[in-house]
């Protein structure tokens, strides 16, 4: 009885660990759309598209920010 219980526990642990090892999430990717050039002092529109597969309560993209010449201009 004790050997059967130990064997069942080992098999259950192997199944759980094997299933948990499969990852469905990827790294966050960002696509930036902005003009190639702009005159000094002019306003430009920058569009960013952030994508991430497999979001859940502990693995997700929280925020992104845009820096221009080292200064954060938008979050």
N, C-alpha and C positions, 0 to 999 in steps of 0.2 A: 504494500500500500504506500509506504513512504517513498519507494523508488518510482512508483507511478506518478505520485504527486510531484516529485522533483523533476521528472522527465516532462510532465505537462507544463510545469512552471518554466523550464528552459525553452521549450518550444514556443510558449506564449511570449516570452521575452524576446526570442529571436524574431518572431513575427512582428511584434511591435517595433523593435529597433530597425528591422529591415524596411518596414513601411515608413517609419519616420525619417529614414535616410533619403527618401526621394524628395528632391526639392522642386517646387513648382514656381518659385519666385526668381526674378532676374534682377540685375542691377538697374538702377534708375537711368534712363537715357533722356537727353535734352536735345531738341532741335531749335536752333536760333535763326530767326528770320529778321534781317536788318539790312538797311541800305549799304551798298559797298562803300559809298563815300558821302560825306555831308559837309556843308560849309560851316566854318567856325561860328558858334553861337546860335545855330539853327536847331529847331526841334526835330527829332526823328522818332519814328515809331519802331519799337523793338518788340517782336512777338516771340515768346518762348513756349514750346510745347514739351511738357514733361510727361513721360510715360513710365509705368512700372507695373509689371504683371505679378500677381500673387500677393496683393496687399492683404494684411490681416492686422489684428490688434497689436502685434509686436514687431512686424516687419513691414514698414511703409515709408513713403517719402513724406516728410512733414512740411517742408518749405523749400523754396529756391530763392536766390537773390541775384540781382544784376549789379555788377560793379563796372564803373567807367573810370579808367585811369586809376584804379585802386580804391576808389571811393564808392561805397554802396549807395545806389540811387533808388532801388526798388526792391522790396521783399515780397 
